[in-house]
Amino acid sequence: MMSRPCTHEPVCPEAGAPDRDAACSVAHAPEQGWALLCNGVLIFEDLGELLPSGEIVPPRRPLPHVPAARSPRRSASSSPYPSCCDQP
């Protein structure tokens, strides 16, 4: 991938630098949760990243825990299929 030279002052950090997230945003879609930085890094709202090399950096902000929904209890004799349906 060919990148254009950074014209910002001070110059934005390279995509491989530890402070790569400090680069200026050149495109963003907040409603979709991403921004493209000057150094070619695509950063997501959960702070995961896609580097220009194709390397994926996992999210650094955990997603909120959503408890699993409880399913209704079935009696031992009940079928998992509605009475109007045949078993597959």
Buried (B, 14 or more C-beta within 10 A) or exposed (E): EEEEEBEEEEEBBBBEEEEBBEBEEBEEEEEEEBBBBBBBBBBBEEEBBBBBEEEEBEEEEEEEEEEEEEEEEEEEEEEEEEEEEEEE
